[in-house]
Amino acid sequence: MDSFLKNSHNKSAGMSHENGASGCIPGLAPCLNTDEYYFWDGFHLIEAVYSVIAARCVSGTGVCIPMNIQEL
């Protein structure tokens, strides 16, 4: 998606188990660099990813198709 984020297929920022394939574990501290991963846990994206998606839906291409919000 963007170069500031790491490839997070096998790791999430929220310290879930099973390589991020499940939810966060209560009481377990998240990693220190949560803003570098796509997913918080196995289900939820981090805020930075949602921000990129929203910006691209407003004026970009390829995310919200067949047209972005500005073209409506």
mmCIF file of the N, C-alpha and C atoms, coordinates in Angstrom:
data_MODEL
# 
_entry.id   MODEL 
# 
loop_
_atom_site.group_PDB 
_atom_site.id 
_atom_site.type_symbol 
_atom_site.label_atom_id 
_atom_site.label_alt_id 
_atom_site.label_comp_id 
_atom_site.label_asym_id 
_atom_site.label_entity_id 
_atom_site.label_seq_id 
_atom_site.pdbx_PDB_ins_code 
_atom_site.Cartn_x 
_atom_site.Cartn_y 
_atom_site.Cartn_z 
_atom_site.occupancy 
_atom_site.B_iso_or_equiv 
_atom_site.pdbx_formal_charge 
_atom_site.auth_seq_id 
_atom_site.auth_comp_id 
_atom_site.auth_asym_id 
_atom_site.auth_atom_id 
_atom_site.pdbx_PDB_model_num 
ATOM 1   N N  . MET A 1 1  ? 0.828   -1.185  0.000   1.00 0.00 ? 1  MET A N  1 
ATOM 2   C CA . MET A 1 1  ? 0.000   0.000   0.000   1.00 0.00 ? 1  MET A CA 1 
ATOM 3   C C  . MET A 1 1  ? 0.870   1.245   0.000   1.00 0.00 ? 1  MET A C  1 
ATOM 4   N N  . ASP A 1 2  ? 1.637   1.482   1.012   1.00 0.00 ? 2  ASP A N  1 
ATOM 5   C CA . ASP A 1 2  ? 2.546   2.617   1.053   1.00 0.00 ? 2  ASP A CA 1 
ATOM 6   C C  . ASP A 1 2  ? 3.868   2.163   1.644   1.00 0.00 ? 2  ASP A C  1 
ATOM 7   N N  . SER A 1 3  ? 4.935   2.824   1.251   1.00 0.00 ? 3  SER A N  1 
ATOM 8   C CA . SER A 1 3  ? 6.267   2.364   1.623   1.00 0.00 ? 3  SER A CA 1 
ATOM 9   C C  . SER A 1 3  ? 6.599   2.550   3.098   1.00 0.00 ? 3  SER A C  1 
ATOM 10  N N  . PHE A 1 4  ? 5.867   3.399   3.824   1.00 0.00 ? 4  PHE A N  1 
ATOM 11  C CA . PHE A 1 4  ? 6.163   3.578   5.245   1.00 0.00 ? 4  PHE A CA 1 
ATOM 12  C C  . PHE A 1 4  ? 5.655   2.419   6.087   1.00 0.00 ? 4  PHE A C  1 
ATOM 13  N N  . LEU A 1 5  ? 4.853   1.550   5.503   1.00 0.00 ? 5  LEU A N  1 
ATOM 14  C CA . LEU A 1 5  ? 4.328   0.394   6.218   1.00 0.00 ? 5  LEU A CA 1 
ATOM 15  C C  . LEU A 1 5  ? 5.107   -0.854  5.841   1.00 0.00 ? 5  LEU A C  1 
ATOM 16  N N  . LYS A 1 6  ? 5.311   -1.730  6.807   1.00 0.00 ? 6  LYS A N  1 
ATOM 17  C CA . LYS A 1 6  ? 5.996   -2.997  6.554   1.00 0.00 ? 6  LYS A CA 1 
ATOM 18  C C  . LYS A 1 6  ? 5.014   -4.010  5.983   1.00 0.00 ? 6  LYS A C  1 
ATOM 19  N N  . ASN A 1 7  ? 5.544   -5.005  5.309   1.00 0.00 ? 7  ASN A N  1 
ATOM 20  C CA . ASN A 1 7  ? 4.728   -6.116  4.862   1.00 0.00 ? 7  ASN A CA 1 
ATOM 21  C C  . ASN A 1 7  ? 4.316   -6.886  6.104   1.00 0.00 ? 7  ASN A C  1 
ATOM 22  N N  . SER A 1 8  ? 3.048   -6.955  6.352   1.00 0.00 ? 8  SER A N  1 
ATOM 23  C CA . SER A 1 8  ? 2.600   -7.526  7.623   1.00 0.00 ? 8  SER A CA 1 
ATOM 24  C C  . SER A 1 8  ? 1.802   -8.805  7.458   1.00 0.00 ? 8  SER A C  1 
ATOM 25  N N  . HIS A 1 9  ? 2.114   -9.590  6.462   1.00 0.00 ? 9  HIS A N  1 
ATOM 26  C CA . HIS A 1 9  ? 1.389   -10.849 6.291   1.00 0.00 ? 9  HIS A CA 1 
ATOM 27  C C  . HIS A 1 9  ? 1.562   -11.767 7.493   1.00 0.00 ? 9  HIS A C  1 
ATOM 28  N N  . ASN A 1 10 ? 2.694   -11.688 8.175   1.00 0.00 ? 10 ASN A N  1 
ATOM 29  C CA . ASN A 1 10 ? 2.963   -12.606 9.272   1.00 0.00 ? 10 ASN A CA 1 
ATOM 30  C C  . ASN A 1 10 ? 3.127   -11.926 10.619  1.00 0.00 ? 10 ASN A C  1 
ATOM 31  N N  . LYS A 1 11 ? 2.811   -10.649 10.714  1.00 0.00 ? 11 LYS A N  1 
ATOM 32  C CA . LYS A 1 11 ? 2.977   -9.973  11.993  1.00 0.00 ? 11 LYS A CA 1 
ATOM 33  C C  . LYS A 1 11 ? 1.959   -8.850  12.115  1.00 0.00 ? 11 LYS A C  1 
ATOM 34  N N  . SER A 1 12 ? 1.451   -8.675  13.299  1.00 0.00 ? 12 SER A N  1 
ATOM 35  C CA . SER A 1 12 ? 0.545   -7.574  13.562  1.00 0.00 ? 12 SER A CA 1 
ATOM 36  C C  . SER A 1 12 ? 1.100   -6.747  14.702  1.00 0.00 ? 12 SER A C  1 
ATOM 37  N N  . ALA A 1 13 ? 0.620   -5.524  14.810  1.00 0.00 ? 13 ALA A N  1 
ATOM 38  C CA . ALA A 1 13 ? 1.132   -4.606  15.815  1.00 0.00 ? 13 ALA A CA 1 
ATOM 39  C C  . ALA A 1 13 ? 0.565   -4.875  17.200  1.00 0.00 ? 13 ALA A C  1 
ATOM 40  N N  . GLY A 1 14 ? -0.594  -5.519  17.273  1.00 0.00 ? 14 GLY A N  1 
ATOM 41  C CA . GLY A 1 14 ? -1.274  -5.683  18.538  1.00 0.00 ? 14 GLY A CA 1 
ATOM 42  C C  . GLY A 1 14 ? -0.861  -6.890  19.351  1.00 0.00 ? 14 GLY A C  1 
ATOM 43  N N  . MET A 1 15 ? 0.179   -7.575  18.948  1.00 0.00 ? 15 MET A N  1 
ATOM 44  C CA . MET A 1 15 ? 0.706   -8.725  19.686  1.00 0.00 ? 15 MET A CA 1 
ATOM 45  C C  . MET A 1 15 ? -0.321  -9.843  19.831  1.00 0.00 ? 15 MET A C  1 
ATOM 46  N N  . SER A 1 16 ? -1.004  -10.158 18.751  1.00 0.00 ? 16 SER A N  1 
ATOM 47  C CA . SER A 1 16 ? -1.895  -11.309 18.795  1.00 0.00 ? 16 SER A CA 1 
ATOM 48  C C  . SER A 1 16 ? -1.074  -12.569 18.570  1.00 0.00 ? 16 SER A C  1 
ATOM 49  N N  . HIS A 1 17 ? -1.671  -13.714 18.803  1.00 0.00 ? 17 HIS A N  1 
ATOM 50  C CA . HIS A 1 17 ? -0.938  -14.950 18.569  1.00 0.00 ? 17 HIS A CA 1 
ATOM 51  C C  . HIS A 1 17 ? -1.297  -15.504 17.194  1.00 0.00 ? 17 HIS A C  1 
ATOM 52  N N  . GLU A 1 18 ? -0.722  -16.606 16.820  1.00 0.00 ? 18 GLU A N  1 
ATOM 53  C CA . GLU A 1 18 ? -0.936  -17.242 15.521  1.00 0.00 ? 18 GLU A CA 1 
ATOM 54  C C  . GLU A 1 18 ? -0.567  -16.312 14.372  1.00 0.00 ? 18 GLU A C  1 
ATOM 55  N N  . ASN A 1 19 ? 0.561   -15.602 14.498  1.00 0.00 ? 19 ASN A N  1 
ATOM 56  C CA . ASN A 1 19 ? 1.056   -14.701 13.457  1.00 0.00 ? 19 ASN A CA 1 
ATOM 57  C C  . ASN A 1 19 ? 0.041   -13.644 13.048  1.00 0.00 ? 19 ASN A C  1 
ATOM 58  N N  . GLY A 1 20 ? -0.690  -13.127 14.008  1.00 0.00 ? 20 GLY A N  1 
ATOM 59  C CA . GLY A 1 20 ? -1.645  -12.072 13.716  1.00 0.00 ? 20 GLY A CA 1 
ATOM 60  C C  . GLY A 1 20 ? -2.967  -12.565 13.174  1.00 0.00 ? 20 GLY A C  1 
ATOM 61  N N  . ALA A 1 21 ? -3.201  -13.869 13.186  1.00 0.00 ? 21 ALA A N  1 
ATOM 62  C CA . ALA A 1 21 ? -4.426  -14.420 12.628  1.00 0.00 ? 21 ALA A CA 1 
ATOM 63  C C  . ALA A 1 21 ? -5.584  -14.394 13.612  1.00 0.00 ? 21 ALA A C  1 
ATOM 64  N N  . SER A 1 22 ? -5.360  -13.895 14.802  1.00 0.00 ? 22 SER A N  1 
ATOM 65  C CA . SER A 1 22 ? -6.430  -13.837 15.794  1.00 0.00 ? 22 SER A CA 1 
ATOM 66  C C  . SER A 1 22 ? -6.443  -12.463 16.443  1.00 0.00 ? 22 SER A C  1 
ATOM 67  N N  . GLY A 1 23 ? -7.358  -12.258 17.346  1.00 0.00 ? 23 GLY A N  1 
ATOM 68  C CA . GLY A 1 23 ? -7.467  -10.977 18.021  1.00 0.00 ? 23 GLY A CA 1 
ATOM 69  C C  . GLY A 1 23 ? -6.352  -10.733 19.017  1.00 0.00 ? 23 GLY A C  1 
ATOM 70  N N  . CYS A 1 24 ? -6.322  -9.531  19.556  1.00 0.00 ? 24 CYS A N  1 
ATOM 71  C CA . CYS A 1 24 ? -5.305  -9.173  20.551  1.00 0.00 ? 24 CYS A CA 1 
ATOM 72  C C  . CYS A 1 24 ? -5.504  -9.989  21.824  1.00 0.00 ? 24 CYS A C  1 
ATOM 73  N N  . ILE A 1 25 ? -4.432  -10.186 22.538  1.00 0.00 ? 25 ILE A N  1 
ATOM 74  C CA . ILE A 1 25 ? -4.480  -10.919 23.792  1.00 0.00 ? 25 ILE A CA 1 
ATOM 75  C C  . ILE A 1 25 ? -4.599  -9.906  24.923  1.00 0.00 ? 25 ILE A C  1 
ATOM 76  N N  . PRO A 1 26 ? -5.664  -9.955  25.720  1.00 0.00 ? 26 PRO A N  1 
ATOM 77  C CA . PRO A 1 26 ? -5.832  -8.995  26.809  1.00 0.00 ? 26 PRO A CA 1 
ATOM 78  C C  . PRO A 1 26 ? -4.641  -9.008  27.766  1.00 0.00 ? 26 PRO A C  1 
ATOM 79  N N  . GLY A 1 27 ? -4.195  -7.824  28.164  1.00 0.00 ? 27 GLY A N  1 
ATOM 80  C CA . GLY A 1 27 ? -3.103  -7.698  29.112  1.00 0.00 ? 27 GLY A CA 1 
ATOM 81  C C  . GLY A 1 27 ? -1.721  -7.753  28.497  1.00 0.00 ? 27 GLY A C  1 
ATOM 82  N N  . LEU A 1 28 ? -1.625  -8.089  27.230  1.00 0.00 ? 28 LEU A N  1 
ATOM 83  C CA . LEU A 1 28 ? -0.330  -8.157  26.555  1.00 0.00 ? 28 LEU A CA 1 
ATOM 84  C C  . LEU A 1 28 ? -0.076  -6.830  25.852  1.00 0.00 ? 28 LEU A C  1 
ATOM 85  N N  . ALA A 1 29 ? 1.066   -6.228  26.101  1.00 0.00 ? 29 ALA A N  1 
ATOM 86  C CA . ALA A 1 29 ? 1.377   -4.917  25.532  1.00 0.00 ? 29 ALA A CA 1 
ATOM 87  C C  . ALA A 1 29 ? 1.599   -5.019  24.024  1.00 0.00 ? 29 ALA A C  1 
ATOM 88  N N  . PRO A 1 30 ? 1.107   -4.033  23.260  1.00 0.00 ? 30 PRO A N  1 
ATOM 89  C CA . PRO A 1 30 ? 1.361   -4.028  21.821  1.00 0.00 ? 30 PRO A CA 1 
ATOM 90  C C  . PRO A 1 30 ? 2.819   -3.702  21.532  1.00 0.00 ? 30 PRO A C  1 
ATOM 91  N N  . CYS A 1 31 ? 3.259   -3.964  20.320  1.00 0.00 ? 31 CYS A N  1 
ATOM 92  C CA . CYS A 1 31 ? 4.635   -3.634  19.963  1.00 0.00 ? 31 CYS A CA 1 
ATOM 93  C C  . CYS A 1 31 ? 4.813   -2.114  19.965  1.00 0.00 ? 31 CYS A C  1 
ATOM 94  N N  . LEU A 1 32 ? 6.046   -1.669  20.041  1.00 0.00 ? 32 LEU A N  1 
ATOM 95  C CA . LEU A 1 32 ? 6.333   -0.241  20.147  1.00 0.00 ? 32 LEU A CA 1 
ATOM 96  C C  . LEU A 1 32 ? 6.135   0.504   18.839  1.00 0.00 ? 32 LEU A C  1 
ATOM 97  N N  . ASN A 1 33 ? 6.216   -0.168  17.729  1.00 0.00 ? 33 ASN A N  1 
ATOM 98  C CA . ASN A 1 33 ? 6.118   0.484   16.426  1.00 0.00 ? 33 ASN A CA 1 
ATOM 99  C C  . ASN A 1 33 ? 4.825   0.101   15.704  1.00 0.00 ? 33 ASN A C  1 
ATOM 100 N N  . THR A 1 34 ? 3.705   0.312   16.359  1.00 0.00 ? 34 THR A N  1 
ATOM 101 C CA . THR A 1 34 ? 2.411   -0.087  15.805  1.00 0.00 ? 34 THR A CA 1 
ATOM 102 C C  . THR A 1 34 ? 2.091   0.607   14.491  1.00 0.00 ? 34 THR A C  1 
ATOM 103 N N  . ASP A 1 35 ? 2.667   1.774   14.250  1.00 0.00 ? 35 ASP A N  1 
ATOM 104 C CA . ASP A 1 35 ? 2.357   2.513   13.031  1.00 0.00 ? 35 ASP A CA 1 
ATOM 105 C C  . ASP A 1 35 ? 3.098   1.995   11.799  1.00 0.00 ? 35 ASP A C  1 
ATOM 106 N N  . GLU A 1 36 ? 3.870   0.937   11.920  1.00 0.00 ? 36 GLU A N  1 
ATOM 107 C CA . GLU A 1 36 ? 4.616   0.388   10.789  1.00 0.00 ? 36 GLU A CA 1 
ATOM 108 C C  . GLU A 1 36 ? 3.954   -0.837  10.170  1.00 0.00 ? 36 GLU A C  1 
ATOM 109 N N  . TYR A 1 37 ? 2.835   -1.268  10.702  1.00 0.00 ? 37 TYR A N  1 
ATOM 110 C CA . TYR A 1 37 ? 2.192   -2.480  10.225  1.00 0.00 ? 37 TYR A CA 1 
ATOM 111 C C  . TYR A 1 37 ? 0.822   -2.182  9.650   1.00 0.00 ? 37 TYR A C  1 
ATOM 112 N N  . TYR A 1 38 ? 0.362   -3.023  8.744   1.00 0.00 ? 38 TYR A N  1 
ATOM 113 C CA . TYR A 1 38 ? -0.957  -2.857  8.150   1.00 0.00 ? 38 TYR A CA 1 
ATOM 114 C C  . TYR A 1 38 ? -2.071  -3.203  9.138   1.00 0.00 ? 38 TYR A C  1 
ATOM 115 N N  . PHE A 1 39 ? -1.856  -4.251  9.927   1.00 0.00 ? 39 PHE A N  1 
ATOM 116 C CA . PHE A 1 39 ? -2.915  -4.744  10.801  1.00 0.00 ? 39 PHE A CA 1 
ATOM 117 C C  . PHE A 1 39 ? -2.584  -4.556  12.271  1.00 0.00 ? 39 PHE A C  1 
ATOM 118 N N  . TRP A 1 40 ? -3.611  -4.229  13.056  1.00 0.00 ? 40 TRP A N  1 
ATOM 119 C CA . TRP A 1 40 ? -3.470  -4.155  14.507  1.00 0.00 ? 40 TRP A CA 1 
ATOM 120 C C  . TRP A 1 40 ? -3.528  -5.558  15.082  1.00 0.00 ? 40 TRP A C  1 
ATOM 121 N N  . ASP A 1 41 ? -4.444  -6.344  14.576  1.00 0.00 ? 41 ASP A N  1 
ATOM 122 C CA . ASP A 1 41 ? -4.570  -7.753  14.957  1.00 0.00 ? 41 ASP A CA 1 
ATOM 123 C C  . ASP A 1 41 ? -4.925  -8.522  13.688  1.00 0.00 ? 41 ASP A C  1 
ATOM 124 N N  . GLY A 1 42 ? -5.476  -9.676  13.805  1.00 0.00 ? 42 GLY A N  1 
ATOM 125 C CA . GLY A 1 42 ? -5.804  -10.458 12.628  1.00 0.00 ? 42 GLY A CA 1 
ATOM 126 C C  . GLY A 1 42 ? -6.977  -9.946  11.825  1.00 0.00 ? 42 GLY A C  1 
ATOM 127 N N  . PHE A 1 43 ? -7.651  -8.908  12.317  1.00 0.00 ? 43 PHE A N  1 
ATOM 128 C CA . PHE A 1 43 ? -8.879  -8.448  11.688  1.00 0.00 ? 43 PHE A CA 1 
ATOM 129 C C  . PHE A 1 43 ? -8.909  -6.959  11.382  1.00 0.00 ? 43 PHE A C  1 
ATOM 130 N N  . HIS A 1 44 ? -8.217  -6.146  12.153  1.00 0.00 ? 44 HIS A N  1 
ATOM 131 C CA . HIS A 1 44 ? -8.361  -4.694  12.087  1.00 0.00 ? 44 HIS A CA 1 
ATOM 132 C C  . HIS A 1 44 ? -7.110  -4.005  11.552  1.00 0.00 ? 44 HIS A C  1 
ATOM 133 N N  . LEU A 1 45 ? -7.319  -3.147  10.563  1.00 0.00 ? 45 LEU A N  1 
ATOM 134 C CA . LEU A 1 45 ? -6.226  -2.342  10.026  1.00 0.00 ? 45 LEU A CA 1 
ATOM 135 C C  . LEU A 1 45 ? -5.866  -1.241  11.015  1.00 0.00 ? 45 LEU A C  1 
ATOM 136 N N  . ILE A 1 46 ? -4.649  -0.688  10.888  1.00 0.00 ? 46 ILE A N  1 
ATOM 137 C CA . ILE A 1 46 ? -4.263  0.424   11.757  1.00 0.00 ? 46 ILE A CA 1 
ATOM 138 C C  . ILE A 1 46 ? -4.797  1.726   11.175  1.00 0.00 ? 46 ILE A C  1 
ATOM 139 N N  . GLU A 1 47 ? -4.805  2.786   11.969  1.00 0.00 ? 47 GLU A N  1 
ATOM 140 C CA . GLU A 1 47 ? -5.352  4.076   11.568  1.00 0.00 ? 47 GLU A CA 1 
ATOM 141 C C  . GLU A 1 47 ? -4.689  4.625   10.306  1.00 0.00 ? 47 GLU A C  1 
ATOM 142 N N  . ALA A 1 48 ? -3.389  4.453   10.159  1.00 0.00 ? 48 ALA A N  1 
ATOM 143 C CA . ALA A 1 48 ? -2.677  4.974   8.989   1.00 0.00 ? 48 ALA A CA 1 
ATOM 144 C C  . ALA A 1 48 ? -3.196  4.349   7.694   1.00 0.00 ? 48 ALA A C  1 
ATOM 145 N N  . VAL A 1 49 ? -3.534  3.080   7.720   1.00 0.00 ? 49 VAL A N  1 
ATOM 146 C CA . VAL A 1 49 ? -4.048  2.414   6.528   1.00 0.00 ? 49 VAL A CA 1 
ATOM 147 C C  . VAL A 1 49 ? -5.434  2.944   6.190   1.00 0.00 ? 49 VAL A C  1 
ATOM 148 N N  . TYR A 1 50 ? -6.291  3.100   7.196   1.00 0.00 ? 50 TYR A N  1 
ATOM 149 C CA . TYR A 1 50 ? -7.617  3.665   6.946   1.00 0.00 ? 50 TYR A CA 1 
ATOM 150 C C  . TYR A 1 50 ? -7.513  5.078   6.383   1.00 0.00 ? 50 TYR A C  1 
ATOM 151 N N  . SER A 1 51 ? -6.530  5.841   6.827   1.00 0.00 ? 51 SER A N  1 
ATOM 152 C CA . SER A 1 51 ? -6.316  7.194   6.322   1.00 0.00 ? 51 SER A CA 1 
ATOM 153 C C  . SER A 1 51 ? -5.942  7.177   4.842   1.00 0.00 ? 51 SER A C  1 
ATOM 154 N N  . VAL A 1 52 ? -5.071  6.264   4.447   1.00 0.00 ? 52 VAL A N  1 
ATOM 155 C CA . VAL A 1 52 ? -4.674  6.143   3.041   1.00 0.00 ? 52 VAL A CA 1 
ATOM 156 C C  . VAL A 1 52 ? -5.873  5.726   2.192   1.00 0.00 ? 52 VAL A C  1 
ATOM 157 N N  . ILE A 1 53 ? -6.640  4.764   2.659   1.00 0.00 ? 53 ILE A N  1 
ATOM 158 C CA . ILE A 1 53 ? -7.821  4.307   1.926   1.00 0.00 ? 53 ILE A CA 1 
ATOM 159 C C  . ILE A 1 53 ? -8.815  5.448   1.753   1.00 0.00 ? 53 ILE A C  1 
ATOM 160 N N  . ALA A 1 54 ? -9.074  6.195   2.817   1.00 0.00 ? 54 ALA A N  1 
ATOM 161 C CA . ALA A 1 54 ? -10.018 7.310   2.744   1.00 0.00 ? 54 ALA A CA 1 
ATOM 162 C C  . ALA A 1 54 ? -9.547  8.375   1.761   1.00 0.00 ? 54 ALA A C  1 
ATOM 163 N N  . ALA A 1 55 ? -8.274  8.731   1.816   1.00 0.00 ? 55 ALA A N  1 
ATOM 164 C CA . ALA A 1 55 ? -7.741  9.746   0.902   1.00 0.00 ? 55 ALA A CA 1 
ATOM 165 C C  . ALA A 1 55 ? -7.867  9.295   -0.547  1.00 0.00 ? 55 ALA A C  1 
ATOM 166 N N  . ARG A 1 56 ? -7.610  8.029   -0.803  1.00 0.00 ? 56 ARG A N  1 
ATOM 167 C CA . ARG A 1 56 ? -7.712  7.524   -2.174  1.00 0.00 ? 56 ARG A CA 1 
ATOM 168 C C  . ARG A 1 56 ? -9.160  7.412   -2.633  1.00 0.00 ? 56 ARG A C  1 
ATOM 169 N N  . CYS A 1 57 ? -10.080 7.192   -1.719  1.00 0.00 ? 57 CYS A N  1 
ATOM 170 C CA . CYS A 1 57 ? -11.497 7.167   -2.086  1.00 0.00 ? 57 CYS A CA 1 
ATOM 171 C C  . CYS A 1 57 ? -11.996 8.570   -2.431  1.00 0.00 ? 57 CYS A C  1 
ATOM 172 N N  . VAL A 1 58 ? -11.426 9.580   -1.813  1.00 0.00 ? 58 VAL A N  1 
ATOM 173 C CA . VAL A 1 58 ? -11.840 10.956  -2.086  1.00 0.00 ? 58 VAL A CA 1 
ATOM 174 C C  . VAL A 1 58 ? -11.327 11.412  -3.443  1.00 0.00 ? 58 VAL A C  1 
ATOM 175 N N  . SER A 1 59 ? -10.038 11.234  -3.715  1.00 0.00 ? 59 SER A N  1 
ATOM 176 C CA . SER A 1 59 ? -9.476  11.822  -4.934  1.00 0.00 ? 59 SER A CA 1 
ATOM 177 C C  . SER A 1 59 ? -8.588  10.894  -5.751  1.00 0.00 ? 59 SER A C  1 
ATOM 178 N N  . GLY A 1 60 ? -8.413  9.677   -5.323  1.00 0.00 ? 60 GLY A N  1 
ATOM 179 C CA . GLY A 1 60 ? -7.503  8.774   -6.027  1.00 0.00 ? 60 GLY A CA 1 
ATOM 180 C C  . GLY A 1 60 ? -8.216  7.820   -6.957  1.00 0.00 ? 60 GLY A C  1 
ATOM 181 N N  . THR A 1 61 ? -7.470  6.822   -7.401  1.00 0.00 ? 61 THR A N  1 
ATOM 182 C CA . THR A 1 61 ? -8.026  5.792   -8.275  1.00 0.00 ? 61 THR A CA 1 
ATOM 183 C C  . THR A 1 61 ? -7.701  4.416   -7.713  1.00 0.00 ? 61 THR A C  1 
ATOM 184 N N  . GLY A 1 62 ? -8.486  3.441   -8.110  1.00 0.00 ? 62 GLY A N  1 
ATOM 185 C CA . GLY A 1 62 ? -8.184  2.059   -7.780  1.00 0.00 ? 62 GLY A CA 1 
ATOM 186 C C  . GLY A 1 62 ? -8.748  1.536   -6.475  1.00 0.00 ? 62 GLY A C  1 
ATOM 187 N N  . VAL A 1 63 ? -9.207  2.392   -5.591  1.00 0.00 ? 63 VAL A N  1 
ATOM 188 C CA . VAL A 1 63 ? -9.750  1.918   -4.317  1.00 0.00 ? 63 VAL A CA 1 
ATOM 189 C C  . VAL A 1 63 ? -11.271 1.946   -4.363  1.00 0.00 ? 63 VAL A C  1 
ATOM 190 N N  . CYS A 1 64 ? -11.831 3.091   -4.613  1.00 0.00 ? 64 CYS A N  1 
ATOM 191 C CA . CYS A 1 64 ? -13.283 3.244   -4.726  1.00 0.00 ? 64 CYS A CA 1 
ATOM 192 C C  . CYS A 1 64 ? -13.618 3.346   -6.210  1.00 0.00 ? 64 CYS A C  1 
ATOM 193 N N  . ILE A 1 65 ? -14.151 2.279   -6.761  1.00 0.00 ? 65 ILE A N  1 
ATOM 194 C CA . ILE A 1 65 ? -14.419 2.261   -8.192  1.00 0.00 ? 65 ILE A CA 1 
ATOM 195 C C  . ILE A 1 65 ? -15.909 2.059   -8.439  1.00 0.00 ? 65 ILE A C  1 
ATOM 196 N N  . PRO A 1 66 ? -16.476 2.545   -9.485  1.00 0.00 ? 66 PRO A N  1 
ATOM 197 C CA . PRO A 1 66 ? -15.829 3.007   -10.709 1.00 0.00 ? 66 PRO A CA 1 
ATOM 198 C C  . PRO A 1 66 ? -15.373 4.470   -10.670 1.00 0.00 ? 66 PRO A C  1 
ATOM 199 N N  . MET A 1 67 ? -15.699 5.215   -9.622  1.00 0.00 ? 67 MET A N  1 
ATOM 200 C CA . MET A 1 67 ? -15.245 6.600   -9.541  1.00 0.00 ? 67 MET A CA 1 
ATOM 201 C C  . MET A 1 67 ? -15.000 6.984   -8.096  1.00 0.00 ? 67 MET A C  1 
ATOM 202 N N  . ASN A 1 68 ? -14.151 7.996   -7.893  1.00 0.00 ? 68 ASN A N  1 
ATOM 203 C CA . ASN A 1 68 ? -13.891 8.457   -6.533  1.00 0.00 ? 68 ASN A CA 1 
ATOM 204 C C  . ASN A 1 68 ? -14.953 9.473   -6.111  1.00 0.00 ? 68 ASN A C  1 
ATOM 205 N N  . ILE A 1 69 ? -14.892 9.934   -4.889  1.00 0.00 ? 69 ILE A N  1 
ATOM 206 C CA . ILE A 1 69 ? -15.913 10.836  -4.347  1.00 0.00 ? 69 ILE A CA 1 
ATOM 207 C C  . ILE A 1 69 ? -15.922 12.174  -5.074  1.00 0.00 ? 69 ILE A C  1 
ATOM 208 N N  . GLN A 1 70 ? -14.763 12.701  -5.454  1.00 0.00 ? 70 GLN A N  1 
ATOM 209 C CA . GLN A 1 70 ? -14.715 13.974  -6.178  1.00 0.00 ? 70 GLN A CA 1 
ATOM 210 C C  . GLN A 1 70 ? -15.400 13.885  -7.534  1.00 0.00 ? 70 GLN A C  1 
ATOM 211 N N  . GLU A 1 71 ? -15.396 12.719  -8.132  1.00 0.00 ? 71 GLU A N  1 
ATOM 212 C CA . GLU A 1 71 ? -16.010 12.549  -9.449  1.00 0.00 ? 71 GLU A CA 1 
ATOM 213 C C  . GLU A 1 71 ? -17.523 12.366  -9.379  1.00 0.00 ? 71 GLU A C  1 
ATOM 214 N N  . LEU A 1 72 ? -18.067 12.138  -8.208  1.00 0.00 ? 72 LEU A N  1 
ATOM 215 C CA . LEU A 1 72 ? -19.520 11.927  -8.090  1.00 0.00 ? 72 LEU A CA 1 
ATOM 216 C C  . LEU A 1 72 ? -20.310 13.169  -8.412  1.00 0.00 ? 72 LEU A C  1 
# 
